[in-house]
Each structure stands twice: as structure tokens, then as C-alpha cells.
Amino acid sequence: MLPKKLRIKKSTFPSFQGKGRSFFVETMTVRVVSNGTQEVSRASVVVSKKVAKGAVERNHIRRRVYATLYPEMTKLKPGLSLVFYPKKTFLSITRQILHTEIEHLLNESRVYRSSN
């Protein structure tokens, strides 16, 4: 699970909704926005009721994404907000595919720190 200090707060979430760049894979979308003020990057996962009807299933999806994302958070540039939106096809993927797709999204969005 992602620690609270690395998650986007509910109060700041609406301030960047609809802004930033979006990147897509078959099972999810990520929106990347520069938050400009924070030293660490933060992330959040939004699971629609269209993806999973029950709260238990939505929370399970959210925990899977957070668990896969947590080791990658230290490699990200500071001052970014990332919002992940899983799609219906997310329900049928394995842990390995999830890890590969999150890495692909983070590479495509160029949010990793440079290796200097």
C-alpha cells in the first residue's frame, strides 16, 4: 500500500482535474500534472463504478495498483501528481502484466528521474 504522504489529498484533487497530460495502455490511463509546490511526487487511483460495482472490488483494484506503484515512487521526479484510472479490462490481468504496464506508462510519460 502507498503511504498517505505519497497519496494525493482529497482537498487538492479537484484543483488539477482535467489538466496535464494523459497516457494510455489497454488496461489503464494515467494523467500526469506538475503540482509545482511539493517536493515529493504523489499518486492516486480512481476506480469508477463502471469498472467494478462493489466497493470491495474497487478497493482491491486500488490496492493492487498502489502495491505495484510503491517501489517505483522513489524513482520519480519530484513535484508531480499522477492519477491512475483503471479500465474494465484491468480485472483480467496478472500481477506481472500490471507491473509491465505501469512501467510502460511511467516511461512513456517521462516521469522517471534521469540517471545522472
C-alpha positions in Angstrom: 0.0 0.0 0.0 1.2 3.5 -0.8 1.8 5.6 2.4 -0.5 8.6 2.9 2.3 11.1 2.4 2.7 9.8 -1.2 -1.0 9.9 -2.0 -2.9 12.9 -3.4 -5.1 14.5 -0.7 -8.8 14.8 -1.4 -8.7 18.6 -1.0 -6.1 19.1 -3.7 -7.5 16.5 -6.1 -10.1 18.8 -7.9 -7.5 21.5 -8.5 -5.8 19.6 -11.3 -8.6 17.5 -12.7 -8.8 17.9 -16.5 -5.2 19.4 -16.6 -1.9 17.8 -17.5 -1.0 15.1 -20.0 -2.7 11.7 -20.3 -1.1 8.4 -21.3 -2.9 5.2 -22.2 -2.5 1.4 -22.2 -5.1 -1.2 -22.7 -5.9 -1.6 -19.0 -5.5 1.9 -17.6 -4.9 5.6 -18.2 -2.6 7.8 -16.2 -2.8 11.6 -16.0 0.4 13.5 -15.1 0.2 17.0 -13.7 3.0 19.1 -12.2 1.9 20.2 -8.7 4.6 22.8 -8.5 4.8 23.1 -4.8 5.5 19.7 -3.3 8.9 18.1 -3.1 7.7 14.6 -3.5 5.6 13.1 -6.2 2.2 11.9 -5.3 -0.2 9.4 -6.8 -3.8 8.4 -6.6 -6.0 5.7 -8.1 -9.6 6.4 -9.2 -11.7 3.3 -9.9 -15.1 4.0 -11.5 -18.3 2.1 -10.6 -18.3 1.2 -14.3 -15.2 -0.8 -13.8 -16.3 -2.6 -10.6 -19.7 -2.3 -9.0 -18.8 -3.2 -5.4 -16.7 -1.2 -3.1 -14.7 -4.3 -2.0 -13.7 -5.0 -5.6 -12.8 -1.3 -6.3 -10.7 -1.2 -3.2 -8.9 -4.4 -4.3 -8.1 -2.9 -7.6 -6.9 0.3 -5.9 -4.6 -1.7 -3.5 -3.2 -3.7 -6.4 -2.2 -0.6 -8.3 -0.8 1.1 -5.1 1.3 -2.1 -4.3 2.8 -2.2 -7.7 3.4 1.6 -7.8 5.0 1.9 -4.4 8.5 0.6 -5.4 8.5 3.0 -8.4 7.8 6.1 -6.4 11.4 6.7 -5.3 12.5 6.7 -8.9 10.1 9.5 -10.0 10.9 13.2 -10.5 9.8 15.4 -7.6 6.8 17.7 -7.8 4.4 15.5 -9.9 0.9 14.3 -9.3 -0.1 11.1 -11.1 -3.7 9.8 -11.2 -4.3 6.3 -12.5 -7.7 5.3 -14.0 -8.1 1.5 -14.4 -10.4 0.3 -17.2 -12.7 -2.7 -17.2 -10.0 -4.8 -18.9 -7.9 -4.4 -15.7 -9.9 -7.1 -13.9 -8.4 -9.9 -16.0 -4.6 -9.0 -15.8 -1.9 -10.7 -13.8 0.5 -9.0 -11.4 3.3 -9.3 -13.9 1.3 -7.6 -16.7 0.2 -4.9 -14.2 3.9 -4.2 -13.3 4.9 -4.1 -17.0 2.0 -1.7 -17.9 2.7 0.7 -15.0 6.4 0.8 -16.0 5.4 1.4 -19.6 3.2 4.3 -18.6 5.8 5.8 -16.4 8.5 5.5 -19.2 6.1 6.9 -21.8 5.2 9.9 -19.6 8.9 10.6 -18.9 8.4 10.9 -15.1 11.5 8.9 -14.1 14.5 10.8 -12.7 17.5 11.0 -15.0 20.2 8.6 -14.1 23.0 11.2 -13.8 
